[in-house]
Amino acid sequence: MFQALIDSLEQLPGVGPKTAERFAFYLLKKPKEEIAKLISALEEIKNNAKICAVCQNIGLASPCEICSDQRRLAHLICVVAEPADLLAIEKTKDYPGVYHVLHGVVNAPDGITPEKLKIKELTQRIKNLTLKKPTKPIEIILALNATIEGETTSLYLTRILKTLPIKIFKLARGLPQGSDLQYADEITLLNALKGRKEV
């Protein structure tokens, strides 16, 4: 039973056998009430999580809290690969726009083609916005990781989106090559957003 817990924890990203073992012993020492709270939180998320119909982020409502916020700039859309990247940008507390989550990046060896990403939803969302005749130009910020896969996805998106009446930007590269957005500090991310370059 204890080994089954270690094996389950080892399935988490970035968790190796030793860390999984450490987590298992840590949980074993916790009072039953705290373990019950953890189980309850996991069950609630698993049972009630929804994909936002607008931005494709995972949340407890659709549209999500960000998309429903009237103070957010709907014409400024930050495109990220994963929900964790969205959270990293939100921690800057200074991004006024909304998001679009692709749920991955193009990665041919792993069988992740553009069709498997939320790209059609993004183009449809932009078309819907243009029909509303926004007073400000629609700006798309491609905030993808500085990896080969991230760059490939950015190039593909740029080619697709260039046909639409929008402005396309990429993050300024204060971010190290090969780095993940979710691990960047808030100041670096904020500077990358503010210093974005038009494609």
C-alpha positions in Angstrom: 0.0 0.0 0.0 2.8 2.4 1.0 4.7 1.6 -2.2 1.6 2.2 -4.3 1.4 5.7 -2.8 5.1 6.3 -3.7 4.5 5.0 -7.2 1.5 7.3 -7.6 3.4 10.4 -6.4 6.3 9.5 -8.8 3.8 10.1 -11.7 3.8 13.8 -10.9 6.0 16.0 -13.1 9.5 16.6 -11.8 9.1 14.0 -9.0 11.6 11.2 -8.9 11.7 8.1 -6.7 13.5 9.8 -3.7 11.2 12.9 -3.7 8.1 10.6 -4.0 9.3 8.7 -1.0 9.9 11.9 0.9 6.3 13.1 0.0 4.8 9.8 1.1 6.5 9.9 4.5 5.5 13.5 4.9 1.8 12.7 4.2 2.0 9.7 6.5 2.9 12.0 9.4 0.0 14.4 8.7 -3.2 14.3 10.8 -6.2 12.6 9.2 -8.1 15.9 9.0 -5.4 17.4 6.8 -5.3 14.4 4.5 -9.1 14.5 4.2 -8.9 18.2 3.2 -6.3 17.3 0.5 -8.4 14.4 -0.8 -11.5 16.7 -0.8 -9.7 19.4 -2.7 -8.4 16.9 -5.3 -11.9 15.4 -5.7 -13.5 18.8 -6.1 -11.1 19.9 -8.8 -11.3 16.6 -10.6 -15.1 16.5 -10.5 -15.8 20.2 -11.2 -13.0 21.3 -13.5 -14.2 22.8 -16.8 -12.5 24.0 -19.9 -13.4 27.7 -20.4 -15.3 28.0 -23.7 -13.5 31.3 -24.4 -9.8 30.9 -23.4 -9.6 27.1 -23.1 -8.1 27.4 -19.6 -9.0 24.9 -16.9 -11.2 26.3 -14.1 -14.3 25.8 -12.1 -16.6 27.9 -14.4 -17.0 28.6 -18.1 -16.4 31.4 -19.0 -13.7 31.5 -16.4 -13.0 34.3 -13.9 -10.5 36.1 -16.2 -12.8 36.0 -19.3 -15.8 37.2 -17.2 -13.8 40.2 -15.8 -15.1 43.3 -17.6 -12.0 45.2 -16.5 -9.8 42.9 -18.7 -8.8 44.1 -22.2 -10.5 41.7 -24.5 -8.5 43.0 -27.5 -5.2 42.0 -25.9 -4.8 38.2 -26.0 -1.8 36.4 -24.5 -1.3 32.9 -26.1 0.3 30.4 -23.8 1.0 26.7 -24.1 -0.3 25.5 -20.7 -2.5 26.7 -17.8 0.7 26.8 -15.7 2.1 29.5 -18.0 -1.1 31.6 -17.5 -0.6 31.4 -13.8 3.0 32.5 -14.1 2.0 35.6 -16.0 -0.9 36.3 -13.6 1.6 36.4 -10.7 3.1 39.6 -12.3 -0.2 41.3 -11.3 0.4 43.7 -14.1 -1.0 42.1 -17.3 -4.4 43.7 -18.2 -5.4 41.5 -21.0 -6.9 38.0 -21.4 -5.4 34.6 -22.4 -5.7 31.7 -24.8 -4.3 28.3 -23.7 -3.2 26.0 -26.5 -2.8 22.9 -24.3 0.7 22.1 -25.7 3.1 23.0 -28.4 3.8 21.4 -31.8 6.0 18.4 -31.3 6.1 16.0 -34.2 8.2 13.3 -32.5 5.6 13.1 -29.8 2.7 13.1 -32.3 1.5 16.6 -31.2 0.4 18.2 -34.5 -1.2 21.7 -34.8 -4.6 20.0 -35.1 -4.3 18.7 -31.6 -3.9 22.2 -30.1 -6.5 24.8 -29.5 -5.6 26.8 -32.6 -9.0 26.6 -34.4 -10.6 28.0 -31.2 -8.1 30.9 -31.2 -8.7 31.8 -34.9 -12.5 31.6 -34.4 -12.2 33.8 -31.2 -10.3 36.4 -33.2 -12.8 36.3 -36.0 -15.6 36.8 -33.5 -13.8 39.8 -32.0 -13.3 41.4 -35.4 -17.0 41.1 -36.1 -17.7 43.2 -33.0 -15.5 46.0 -34.6 -13.4 46.7 -31.5 -12.3 50.3 -31.0 -8.7 49.2 -30.5 -6.7 46.9 -32.7 -6.6 43.2 -31.7 -3.2 42.3 -30.3 -1.9 38.8 -29.9 1.1 38.1 -27.7 2.8 34.8 -28.4 4.1 33.9 -25.0 5.5 30.4 -25.7 8.6 28.8 -24.2 12.0 29.6 -25.7 12.4 26.1 -26.9 12.5 24.5 -30.4 8.9 23.4 -29.9 7.8 26.8 -28.7 9.5 28.5 -31.6 8.0 26.0 -34.1 4.5 26.7 -32.7 5.1 30.5 -32.8 6.1 30.3 -36.5 3.1 28.2 -37.3 0.7 30.5 -35.4 2.3 33.6 -37.1 1.7 32.1 -40.5 -1.9 31.3 -39.7 -2.7 34.6 -37.9 -1.0 36.9 -40.4 -4.1 36.4 -42.6 -6.3 38.2 -40.0 -6.5 41.9 -39.3 -4.5 41.9 -36.1 -1.1 42.8 -34.6 1.1 39.9 -33.5 3.8 40.2 -30.9 6.4 37.9 -29.3 7.8 38.2 -25.8 11.1 40.1 -25.6 13.8 37.6 -24.8 14.9 38.4 -21.3 14.0 34.8 -20.9 16.9 32.3 -21.3 16.8 30.1 -24.4 15.3 26.7 -23.6 13.5 28.0 -20.5 9.9 27.4 -19.4 7.6 30.4 -18.6 6.2 28.8 -15.5 9.7 28.8 -13.9 10.6 32.4 -14.8 10.4 35.0 -12.0 7.7 37.7 -12.1 10.1 40.6 -13.0 11.6 38.8 -16.0 8.1 37.9 -17.2 6.8 41.4 -16.7 9.8 42.9 -18.7 9.3 40.3 -21.4 5.6 41.3 -21.7 6.3 45.0 -21.7 9.2 44.7 -24.2 7.2 42.5 -26.6 8.2 42.9 -30.3 5.8 42.9 -33.2 6.2 40.0 -35.6 
